[in-house]
Amino acid sequence: MADGEVFFEFVQLGGQMRVAAIDATTGTEVIVITPAAATRTQMQQLALGKLRKRLAAASPPPPTQRLF
């Protein structure tokens, strides 16, 4: 997800905001709950950071060279 498209969904739940970040390429979705008073940018950055971490963990490690 170097420069891939990410969709954000915002749903207010009382004094909190549920933010979903979805990677358009893989369909991977993460959810964060933030204070409703946070700015939209802060909410998106938090969700995007969690999505990046999830995608990095899901990536297979690079192949190792085998010496014979």
Residue pairs with C-beta under 8 A, 6 or more apart in sequence:
1 23
1 25
1 26
1 51
1 52
1 55
4 23
4 24
4 25
5 23
5 24
5 25
6 21
6 22
6 23
6 24
6 48
6 51
7 20
7 21
7 22
7 24
8 19
8 20
8 21
8 22
8 43
8 44
8 47
9 19
9 20
9 22
10 17
10 18
10 19
10 40
10 43
11 17
11 18
11 20
12 18
12 36
13 33
14 36
15 35
15 36
15 37
16 33
16 34
16 35
16 36
17 33
17 34
17 35
17 36
17 38
17 43
18 31
18 32
18 33
19 31
19 32
19 33
19 34
19 43
19 44
19 46
19 47
20 29
20 30
20 31
20 47
21 29
21 30
21 32
21 44
21 47
21 48
21 50
21 51
22 28
22 29
22 51
23 29
23 51
23 55
26 55
26 58
28 51
28 54
28 55
28 58
30 47
30 50
30 51
30 54
31 47
32 43
32 46
32 47
32 50
34 42
34 43
34 46
